[in-house]
Amino acid sequence: MGMPLELNTMIVTKGREKRLDENYFSLVKEGYRLYPLEIPLEVKRIIDGDLSGTGIIKKVEWENNQTIIKYQLVALNSTN
C-alpha cells in the first residue's frame, strides 16, 4: 500500500525549519510531498496562521517516507 503524494503550494514550518545559511533553510515534512520549485511561495508557521514571508524552494528530496525541502527566504513579513 503506497503513500499518497500530496501537492503543497505553501511552506508550513510549524517552527521546525533549520537555518542553513543567512536566508537558506531546510525543513523535513512527514510523507512524500510535491512542491513547485523556483517560484515564490507563502511561508507560514501554521497553515491558518499569518504570513511569515515568501520562500523559493531550491531542492526537494524524498527519503524514508519524508520530504526534505531546502528553500531561500526572499521576503520576511514583520510582526510588529
SEFIMI-649403 format. One record per residue: residue in three letters; y, z, x of N, C-alpha, C, O in turn. Coordinates in steps of 0.05 Angstrom, whole numbers, plus 5000, padded with zeros to 4 digits. Layout:
{"ALA", {Y, Z, X}, {Y, Z, X}, {Y, Z, X}, {Y, Z, X}},
...
***
This chain:
{"MET", {4976, 5000, 5017}, {5000, 5000, 5000}, {5025, 5000, 5018}, {5029, 5019, 5033}},
{"GLY", {5041, 4979, 5016}, {5064, 4976, 5033}, {5088, 4991, 5022}, {5091, 4998, 4999}},
{"MET", {5106, 4996, 5041}, {5132, 5009, 5034}, {5151, 4988, 5024}, {5154, 4967, 5037}},
{"PRO", {5164, 4992, 5001}, {5183, 4972, 4992}, {5207, 4971, 5011}, {5214, 4990, 5023}},
{"LEU", {5218, 4947, 5013}, {5241, 4943, 5030}, {5266, 4947, 5013}, {5268, 4936, 4991}},
{"GLU", {5284, 4962, 5023}, {5309, 4969, 5009}, {5332, 4955, 5022}, {5336, 4956, 5046}},
{"LEU", {5349, 4942, 5006}, {5373, 4929, 5016}, {5397, 4948, 5014}, {5403, 4958, 4992}},
{"ASN", {5410, 4955, 5036}, {5432, 4973, 5037}, {5458, 4958, 5042}, {5459, 4941, 5061}},
{"THR", {5478, 4963, 5027}, {5504, 4949, 5031}, {5526, 4969, 5039}, {5549, 4961, 5039}},
{"MET", {5518, 4993, 5045}, {5537, 5012, 5057}, {5521, 5030, 5076}, {5497, 5031, 5075}},
{"ILE", {5536, 5043, 5094}, {5523, 5062, 5113}, {5528, 5090, 5103}, {5551, 5099, 5101}},
{"VAL", {5507, 5104, 5095}, {5509, 5131, 5085}, {5497, 5150, 5107}, {5473, 5149, 5112}},
{"THR", {5514, 5166, 5119}, {5505, 5181, 5143}, {5492, 5208, 5137}, {5475, 5217, 5153}},
{"LYS", {5500, 5221, 5115}, {5491, 5248, 5110}, {5496, 5267, 5134}, {5482, 5287, 5137}},
{"GLY", {5515, 5260, 5150}, {5521, 5276, 5173}, {5501, 5274, 5196}, {5502, 5290, 5215}},
{"ARG", {5483, 5255, 5195}, {5462, 5253, 5215}, {5467, 5232, 5237}, {5450, 5227, 5254}},
{"GLU", {5491, 5220, 5236}, {5497, 5200, 5257}, {5500, 5213, 5284}, {5508, 5236, 5286}},
{"LYS", {5492, 5198, 5305}, {5495, 5208, 5332}, {5514, 5189, 5347}, {5511, 5165, 5346}},
{"ARG", {5534, 5201, 5360}, {5553, 5185, 5375}, {5540, 5175, 5401}, {5529, 5190, 5417}},
{"LEU", {5542, 5149, 5405}, {5531, 5136, 5430}, {5553, 5132, 5450}, {5549, 5134, 5474}},
{"ASP", {5577, 5126, 5440}, {5599, 5118, 5457}, {5624, 5124, 5441}, {5622, 5136, 5419}},
{"GLU", {5647, 5117, 5450}, {5672, 5124, 5436}, {5671, 5119, 5406}, {5676, 5137, 5390}},
{"ASN", {5665, 5094, 5398}, {5663, 5089, 5369}, {5638, 5074, 5362}, {5637, 5059, 5342}},
{"TYR", {5616, 5079, 5377}, {5590, 5069, 5371}, {5572, 5092, 5363}, {5572, 5113, 5376}},
{"PHE", {5556, 5088, 5342}, {5538, 5109, 5332}, {5511, 5098, 5326}, {5507, 5074, 5322}},
{"SER", {5491, 5116, 5326}, {5464, 5108, 5316}, {5457, 5127, 5293}, {5467, 5149, 5291}},
{"LEU", {5440, 5116, 5276}, {5433, 5131, 5252}, {5404, 5124, 5245}, {5397, 5100, 5244}},
{"VAL", {5387, 5144, 5240}, {5359, 5140, 5233}, {5357, 5145, 5203}, {5365, 5166, 5193}},
{"LYS", {5345, 5126, 5188}, {5341, 5128, 5160}, {5311, 5127, 5154}, {5296, 5112, 5168}},
{"GLU", {5301, 5142, 5135}, {5273, 5141, 5127}, {5267, 5115, 5114}, {5283, 5104, 5098}},
{"GLY", {5243, 5104, 5119}, {5234, 5079, 5106}, {5246, 5055, 5120}, {5262, 5057, 5138}},
{"TYR", {5238, 5032, 5110}, {5247, 5006, 5121}, {5270, 4996, 5104}, {5266, 4992, 5080}},
{"ARG", {5293, 4991, 5116}, {5316, 4983, 5101}, {5328, 4958, 5114}, {5329, 4955, 5139}},
{"LEU", {5338, 4941, 5098}, {5353, 4917, 5107}, {5382, 4923, 5106}, {5393, 4935, 5087}},
{"TYR", {5396, 4915, 5127}, {5425, 4918, 5128}, {5437, 4891, 5137}, {5425, 4878, 5154}},
{"PRO", {5460, 4884, 5126}, {5473, 4860, 5137}, {5486, 4867, 5164}, {5497, 4888, 5168}},
{"LEU", {5483, 4848, 5183}, {5494, 4852, 5210}, {5521, 4838, 5212}, {5527, 4818, 5199}},
{"GLU", {5538, 4849, 5229}, {5563, 4836, 5238}, {5583, 4832, 5215}, {5600, 4815, 5217}},
{"ILE", {5581, 4847, 5193}, {5602, 4846, 5173}, {5611, 4874, 5166}, {5595, 4893, 5168}},
{"PRO", {5636, 4878, 5160}, {5646, 4905, 5154}, {5633, 4918, 5130}, {5631, 4905, 5108}},
{"LEU", {5623, 4942, 5133}, {5610, 4957, 5111}, {5624, 4984, 5108}, {5635, 4995, 5127}},
{"GLU", {5624, 4995, 5084}, {5635, 5022, 5079}, {5616, 5042, 5093}, {5592, 5040, 5092}},
{"VAL", {5629, 5062, 5106}, {5614, 5084, 5117}, {5621, 5109, 5101}, {5644, 5116, 5098}},
{"LYS", {5600, 5122, 5090}, {5605, 5146, 5074}, {5585, 5168, 5083}, {5564, 5162, 5093}},
{"ARG", {5594, 5193, 5080}, {5576, 5215, 5087}, {5554, 5219, 5065}, {5531, 5222, 5071}},
{"ILE", {5563, 5217, 5040}, {5543, 5217, 5018}, {5549, 5193, 5000}, {5571, 5183, 4999}},
{"ILE", {5529, 5184, 4985}, {5531, 5159, 4971}, {5554, 5158, 4951}, {5566, 5137, 4948}},
{"ASP", {5559, 5180, 4937}, {5580, 5181, 4917}, {5606, 5193, 4928}, {5625, 5198, 4913}},
{"GLY", {5607, 5198, 4954}, {5630, 5211, 4966}, {5653, 5192, 4973}, {5651, 5168, 4967}},
{"ASP", {5673, 5204, 4984}, {5696, 5188, 4993}, {5689, 5171, 5017}, {5671, 5177, 5032}},
{"LEU", {5704, 5149, 5020}, {5700, 5131, 5042}, {5708, 5145, 5068}, {5730, 5155, 5071}},
{"SER", {5690, 5145, 5088}, {5696, 5157, 5114}, {5709, 5136, 5132}, {5726, 5143, 5149}},
{"GLY", {5701, 5111, 5128}, {5712, 5090, 5145}, {5697, 5064, 5141}, {5684, 5060, 5121}},
{"THR", {5700, 5046, 5161}, {5688, 5020, 5160}, {5672, 5016, 5185}, {5681, 5021, 5207}},
{"GLY", {5647, 5007, 5182}, {5630, 5002, 5205}, {5618, 4974, 5205}, {5616, 4961, 5184}},
{"ILE", {5612, 4965, 5229}, {5598, 4939, 5233}, {5572, 4944, 5247}, {5572, 4954, 5270}},
{"ILE", {5550, 4937, 5234}, {5523, 4942, 5246}, {5518, 4921, 5266}, {5520, 4897, 5261}},
{"LYS", {5510, 4930, 5290}, {5504, 4912, 5312}, {5474, 4908, 5317}, {5466, 4888, 5327}},
{"LYS", {5458, 4928, 5308}, {5429, 4926, 5314}, {5414, 4942, 5293}, {5423, 4964, 5284}},
{"VAL", {5391, 4931, 5284}, {5373, 4945, 5266}, {5345, 4945, 5278}, {5336, 4923, 5286}},
{"GLU", {5332, 4968, 5279}, {5305, 4969, 5289}, {5287, 4982, 5268}, {5295, 5002, 5255}},
{"TRP", {5263, 4971, 5264}, {5243, 4983, 5246}, {5220, 4994, 5262}, {5209, 4979, 5279}},
{"GLU", {5213, 5019, 5258}, {5191, 5031, 5273}, {5182, 5056, 5259}, {5199, 5072, 5250}},
{"ASN", {5156, 5060, 5257}, {5145, 5085, 5247}, {5156, 5093, 5220}, {5163, 5117, 5216}},
{"ASN", {5158, 5074, 5202}, {5169, 5079, 5175}, {5198, 5090, 5176}, {5206, 5105, 5158}},
{"GLN", {5213, 5082, 5196}, {5241, 5089, 5198}, {5257, 5065, 5205}, {5247, 5045, 5217}},
{"THR", {5282, 5065, 5197}, {5302, 5045, 5204}, {5323, 5058, 5222}, {5335, 5078, 5214}},
{"ILE", {5328, 5046, 5245}, {5348, 5056, 5263}, {5370, 5036, 5264}, {5366, 5012, 5271}},
{"ILE", {5394, 5044, 5257}, {5417, 5025, 5259}, {5436, 5035, 5281}, {5440, 5059, 5285}},
{"LYS", {5448, 5015, 5294}, {5469, 5021, 5313}, {5494, 5007, 5303}, {5494, 4982, 5298}},
{"TYR", {5516, 5022, 5300}, {5540, 5010, 5288}, {5565, 5019, 5302}, {5566, 5039, 5315}},
{"GLN", {5585, 5002, 5299}, {5611, 5007, 5311}, {5629, 5016, 5288}, {5632, 5001, 5268}},
{"LEU", {5643, 5039, 5291}, {5662, 5047, 5272}, {5688, 5033, 5278}, {5701, 5038, 5299}},
{"VAL", {5697, 5015, 5260}, {5721, 4999, 5266}, {5746, 5009, 5252}, {5768, 5002, 5259}},
{"ALA", {5742, 5026, 5232}, {5765, 5038, 5218}, {5757, 5066, 5208}, {5734, 5069, 5199}},
{"LEU", {5775, 5085, 5210}, {5769, 5112, 5201}, {5789, 5120, 5180}, {5813, 5117, 5184}},
{"ASN", {5780, 5130, 5157}, {5798, 5140, 5136}, {5804, 5169, 5142}, {5785, 5185, 5145}},
{"SER", {5829, 5176, 5144}, {5836, 5204, 5149}, {5833, 5220, 5123}, {5837, 5209, 5101}},
{"THR", {5826, 5245, 5126}, {5820, 5261, 5102}, {5843, 5280, 5096}, {5839, 5298, 5079}},
{"ASN", {5866, 5277, 5108}, {5888, 5296, 5103}, {5907, 5286, 5081}, {5926, 5299, 5075}},
***
